[in-house]
């Protein structure tokens, strides 16, 4: 049986609520259903809040209000670690990988090179493989990505007869 735990979303959450007056108050309530919750003031939506959701105003920034909310979700829906996100370039030969890697080291855009050269289905998205969790890919690939710092580019990784370059972005 899934138990439910209380999750408090702190500081990084911003709520687009232009209907609320721009007056600091301890508590506010969402005025309508499906109000977008954003990762940051110009970020992508990460959730939708229902009418009546209680919010504590943390700070105001123009038309945006940073809020703290308390919500309930099932324990089984939580991850122990944050999901990862990376970019990927896949090519057939070591020579092509070496040439791309040299361009990356010279400052060329990873996304542009992925669109132009990668054989991966992610090429049209600039190599963005999206969010993933540990266990979603082969351990050799995950080990490389996990070892990277944000915005760091991996060395060339041979896997399955192909050559890969990764850039961790989250």
Helices and strands as residue ranges (DSSP letters): E 4-9, E 14-16, E 28-29, E 35-38, E 45-49, E 54-61, E 64-74, G 75-77, E 84-91, H 94-105, H 110-117, G 123-125, E 128-132, H 139-147, E 157-159, E 162-168
